[in-house]
Amino acid sequence: MDETTRTAVSVAEVPAEAPRLRYDDGREAVQEELSSTRRTARIVGMLVLGGYLTYGVGSAIATGIAAAPDYLSSVSTSTLFTASAVWMLLNSALVIGIGALMLPILRPHNKNIALGYFATRVFEGIILAVGVISLLSLVIVSRSYTEAGAADASYFGTLGALAINGNFMAYNVAMVGLSLGSLFFCYLLFRSNLVPRFLAVWGLVGYAIFGTGCVLEILGFAGTGLVASIPGGLFEIFFGIWLIAKGFNPSAITIGGANTL
């Protein structure tokens, strides 16, 4: 065997060097995860604030029109009423989106609470949508009233009242469900340190008050739900702004990612 052949054989016998895992690769993966979570936090914050805009403004306009003395004759021709109700429906998609986006953030810390919070957001969205559909039925009632004339005013007035009360009741039931799920949500925020603990405690107190007020509203204590919504409502506004500006605590995200089930 000549020298050239021996060299070729020797080179062929040398095993290929295995690829090395670089430290930089791990750091890049962590940075990518934190960056993705930061984007999610911003989106959740915008959805929280967007829910206030869509449902709050839509409800104020639609219920204001429905509260007018002549609503039975005006609702069917009011484009603003229909547009406002559709605006309220958009909120259902937003709140379900919040639950879906929070699911992977919360699951590493507590899978059951993460799933429970998502379920309550879905419940909230569906029940609110049912209430808005009830409110939209006023368009049909109003059209029928206009066609029938004033002879059956009491009948159509009863139907209109049922539609309005249906939306009112659906809203309060949805808020009770939201408050219950959000108590566990804020508890997990407190334990995981995803946000400052003062914010999690604020949410716990706010949702407890809000849920109690909505239950009392359902039982006939008028106005309690509106008053009780103030601390919880302020929390959600501040929480949404916090997520947009600050996001979740990076160290909590990193620890949670290490414990993903």
Buried (B, 14 or more C-beta within 10 A) or exposed (E): EEEEEEEEEEEEEEEEEEEEEEEEEEEEEBEEBBEEBBEBBBBBBBBBBBBBEBBBEBBEBBBEBBEEEEBBBBBBEBEEBBEBBBBBBBBBBBBBBBBBBBBBBBBBBBEEBBBBBBEBBBBBBBBBBBBBBBBBBBBEBBBBBBEEEEEEEEEBBEBBEEBBEBBBBBBBBBBBBBBBBBBBBBBBBBBBBBBBEEBBBBBBBBBBBBBBBBBBBBEEEEEBBEEBBEBBBEBBEBBBEBBBEBBBBBEBBEBBBEEEE
